[in-house]
Amino acid sequence: MGVVRLKLLVNVSSSQDLQELVQQLDADRAWLLQQIDGGRWSELRYDLAALERELGQLLTRVSDMDEETKLR
């Protein structure tokens, strides 16, 4: 179901809007990683690191899907 929602998001959003959203989320991901590396929220470090990795993977998939859509 998640992939279907992701495809819908890519189809509904303009490519420019989607790129801006991905850039903002990537900046948020980088900020989170910086905070984790800086020792913040040490009790949640492993969970937050996993969240950061999953967000990075999601953003990569969205970008790839957007590129595939442009090629069609």
mmCIF file of the C-alpha atoms, coordinates in Angstrom:
data_MODEL
# 
_entry.id   MODEL 
# 
loop_
_atom_site.group_PDB 
_atom_site.id 
_atom_site.type_symbol 
_atom_site.label_atom_id 
_atom_site.label_alt_id 
_atom_site.label_comp_id 
_atom_site.label_asym_id 
_atom_site.label_entity_id 
_atom_site.label_seq_id 
_atom_site.pdbx_PDB_ins_code 
_atom_site.Cartn_x 
_atom_site.Cartn_y 
_atom_site.Cartn_z 
_atom_site.occupancy 
_atom_site.B_iso_or_equiv 
_atom_site.pdbx_formal_charge 
_atom_site.auth_seq_id 
_atom_site.auth_comp_id 
_atom_site.auth_asym_id 
_atom_site.auth_atom_id 
_atom_site.pdbx_PDB_model_num 
ATOM 1  C CA . MET A 1 1  ? 0.000  0.000  0.000   1.00 0.00 ? 1  MET A CA 1 
ATOM 2  C CA . GLY A 1 2  ? 2.879  2.393  0.741   1.00 0.00 ? 2  GLY A CA 1 
ATOM 3  C CA . VAL A 1 3  ? 4.235  2.092  -2.796  1.00 0.00 ? 3  VAL A CA 1 
ATOM 4  C CA . VAL A 1 4  ? 0.790  2.826  -4.238  1.00 0.00 ? 4  VAL A CA 1 
ATOM 5  C CA . ARG A 1 5  ? 0.562  5.990  -2.142  1.00 0.00 ? 5  ARG A CA 1 
ATOM 6  C CA . LEU A 1 6  ? 4.048  6.955  -3.229  1.00 0.00 ? 6  LEU A CA 1 
ATOM 7  C CA . LYS A 1 7  ? 3.125  6.489  -6.896  1.00 0.00 ? 7  LYS A CA 1 
ATOM 8  C CA . LEU A 1 8  ? 0.014  8.587  -6.370  1.00 0.00 ? 8  LEU A CA 1 
ATOM 9  C CA . LEU A 1 9  ? 2.088  11.331 -4.768  1.00 0.00 ? 9  LEU A CA 1 
ATOM 10 C CA . VAL A 1 10 ? 4.473  11.347 -7.714  1.00 0.00 ? 10 VAL A CA 1 
ATOM 11 C CA . ASN A 1 11 ? 1.630  11.442 -10.233 1.00 0.00 ? 11 ASN A CA 1 
ATOM 12 C CA . VAL A 1 12 ? -0.386 14.144 -8.479  1.00 0.00 ? 12 VAL A CA 1 
ATOM 13 C CA . SER A 1 13 ? 2.397  16.562 -7.536  1.00 0.00 ? 13 SER A CA 1 
ATOM 14 C CA . SER A 1 14 ? 4.195  18.667 -10.064 1.00 0.00 ? 14 SER A CA 1 
ATOM 15 C CA . SER A 1 15 ? 7.773  17.633 -10.489 1.00 0.00 ? 15 SER A CA 1 
ATOM 16 C CA . GLN A 1 16 ? 8.994  21.004 -9.206  1.00 0.00 ? 16 GLN A CA 1 
ATOM 17 C CA . ASP A 1 17 ? 6.861  20.777 -6.047  1.00 0.00 ? 17 ASP A CA 1 
ATOM 18 C CA . LEU A 1 18 ? 8.055  17.239 -5.473  1.00 0.00 ? 18 LEU A CA 1 
ATOM 19 C CA . GLN A 1 19 ? 11.697 18.227 -5.885  1.00 0.00 ? 19 GLN A CA 1 
ATOM 20 C CA . GLU A 1 20 ? 11.248 21.052 -3.385  1.00 0.00 ? 20 GLU A CA 1 
ATOM 21 C CA . LEU A 1 21 ? 9.620  18.691 -0.886  1.00 0.00 ? 21 LEU A CA 1 
ATOM 22 C CA . VAL A 1 22 ? 12.408 16.135 -1.289  1.00 0.00 ? 22 VAL A CA 1 
ATOM 23 C CA . GLN A 1 23 ? 15.033 18.850 -0.817  1.00 0.00 ? 23 GLN A CA 1 
ATOM 24 C CA . GLN A 1 24 ? 13.356 20.088 2.366   1.00 0.00 ? 24 GLN A CA 1 
ATOM 25 C CA . LEU A 1 25 ? 12.999 16.583 3.773   1.00 0.00 ? 25 LEU A CA 1 
ATOM 26 C CA . ASP A 1 26 ? 16.618 15.844 2.884   1.00 0.00 ? 26 ASP A CA 1 
ATOM 27 C CA . ALA A 1 27 ? 17.702 18.985 4.733   1.00 0.00 ? 27 ALA A CA 1 
ATOM 28 C CA . ASP A 1 28 ? 15.655 17.822 7.725   1.00 0.00 ? 28 ASP A CA 1 
ATOM 29 C CA . ARG A 1 29 ? 17.284 14.398 7.491   1.00 0.00 ? 29 ARG A CA 1 
ATOM 30 C CA . ALA A 1 30 ? 20.747 15.962 7.420   1.00 0.00 ? 30 ALA A CA 1 
ATOM 31 C CA . TRP A 1 31 ? 19.885 18.110 10.441  1.00 0.00 ? 31 TRP A CA 1 
ATOM 32 C CA . LEU A 1 32 ? 18.672 15.037 12.324  1.00 0.00 ? 32 LEU A CA 1 
ATOM 33 C CA . LEU A 1 33 ? 21.875 13.175 11.491  1.00 0.00 ? 33 LEU A CA 1 
ATOM 34 C CA . GLN A 1 34 ? 23.943 16.146 12.655  1.00 0.00 ? 34 GLN A CA 1 
ATOM 35 C CA . GLN A 1 35 ? 22.031 16.240 15.943  1.00 0.00 ? 35 GLN A CA 1 
ATOM 36 C CA . ILE A 1 36 ? 22.474 12.506 16.478  1.00 0.00 ? 36 ILE A CA 1 
ATOM 37 C CA . ASP A 1 37 ? 26.190 12.718 15.707  1.00 0.00 ? 37 ASP A CA 1 
ATOM 38 C CA . GLY A 1 38 ? 26.451 15.637 18.113  1.00 0.00 ? 38 GLY A CA 1 
ATOM 39 C CA . GLY A 1 39 ? 25.225 13.468 20.972  1.00 0.00 ? 39 GLY A CA 1 
ATOM 40 C CA . ARG A 1 40 ? 21.703 14.801 21.246  1.00 0.00 ? 40 ARG A CA 1 
ATOM 41 C CA . TRP A 1 41 ? 18.965 12.450 22.386  1.00 0.00 ? 41 TRP A CA 1 
ATOM 42 C CA . SER A 1 42 ? 21.487 9.739  23.251  1.00 0.00 ? 42 SER A CA 1 
ATOM 43 C CA . GLU A 1 43 ? 18.784 7.502  24.709  1.00 0.00 ? 43 GLU A CA 1 
ATOM 44 C CA . LEU A 1 44 ? 17.030 7.505  21.321  1.00 0.00 ? 44 LEU A CA 1 
ATOM 45 C CA . ARG A 1 45 ? 20.174 7.323  19.185  1.00 0.00 ? 45 ARG A CA 1 
ATOM 46 C CA . TYR A 1 46 ? 19.535 3.926  17.595  1.00 0.00 ? 46 TYR A CA 1 
ATOM 47 C CA . ASP A 1 47 ? 15.866 4.592  16.858  1.00 0.00 ? 47 ASP A CA 1 
ATOM 48 C CA . LEU A 1 48 ? 16.602 8.019  15.416  1.00 0.00 ? 48 LEU A CA 1 
ATOM 49 C CA . ALA A 1 49 ? 19.467 6.653  13.318  1.00 0.00 ? 49 ALA A CA 1 
ATOM 50 C CA . ALA A 1 50 ? 17.114 4.019  11.909  1.00 0.00 ? 50 ALA A CA 1 
ATOM 51 C CA . LEU A 1 51 ? 14.540 6.721  11.166  1.00 0.00 ? 51 LEU A CA 1 
ATOM 52 C CA . GLU A 1 52 ? 17.196 8.818  9.416   1.00 0.00 ? 52 GLU A CA 1 
ATOM 53 C CA . ARG A 1 53 ? 18.237 5.837  7.248   1.00 0.00 ? 53 ARG A CA 1 
ATOM 54 C CA . GLU A 1 54 ? 14.640 5.021  6.337   1.00 0.00 ? 54 GLU A CA 1 
ATOM 55 C CA . LEU A 1 55 ? 13.949 8.636  5.437   1.00 0.00 ? 55 LEU A CA 1 
ATOM 56 C CA . GLY A 1 56 ? 17.042 8.675  3.223   1.00 0.00 ? 56 GLY A CA 1 
ATOM 57 C CA . GLN A 1 57 ? 15.880 5.506  1.456   1.00 0.00 ? 57 GLN A CA 1 
ATOM 58 C CA . LEU A 1 58 ? 12.395 6.931  0.976   1.00 0.00 ? 58 LEU A CA 1 
ATOM 59 C CA . LEU A 1 59 ? 13.747 10.142 -0.502  1.00 0.00 ? 59 LEU A CA 1 
ATOM 60 C CA . THR A 1 60 ? 15.942 8.171  -2.885  1.00 0.00 ? 60 THR A CA 1 
ATOM 61 C CA . ARG A 1 61 ? 12.955 6.083  -4.035  1.00 0.00 ? 61 ARG A CA 1 
ATOM 62 C CA . VAL A 1 62 ? 10.800 9.184  -4.544  1.00 0.00 ? 62 VAL A CA 1 
ATOM 63 C CA . SER A 1 63 ? 13.539 10.878 -6.566  1.00 0.00 ? 63 SER A CA 1 
ATOM 64 C CA . ASP A 1 64 ? 14.050 7.753  -8.673  1.00 0.00 ? 64 ASP A CA 1 
ATOM 65 C CA . MET A 1 65 ? 10.332 7.437  -9.335  1.00 0.00 ? 65 MET A CA 1 
ATOM 66 C CA . ASP A 1 66 ? 10.124 11.095 -10.307 1.00 0.00 ? 66 ASP A CA 1 
ATOM 67 C CA . GLU A 1 67 ? 12.984 10.637 -12.772 1.00 0.00 ? 67 GLU A CA 1 
ATOM 68 C CA . GLU A 1 68 ? 11.284 7.545  -14.267 1.00 0.00 ? 68 GLU A CA 1 
ATOM 69 C CA . THR A 1 69 ? 8.066  9.545  -14.658 1.00 0.00 ? 69 THR A CA 1 
ATOM 70 C CA . LYS A 1 70 ? 9.927  12.300 -16.507 1.00 0.00 ? 70 LYS A CA 1 
ATOM 71 C CA . LEU A 1 71 ? 11.378 9.766  -18.948 1.00 0.00 ? 71 LEU A CA 1 
ATOM 72 C CA . ARG A 1 72 ? 7.950  8.509  -19.987 1.00 0.00 ? 72 ARG A CA 1 
# 
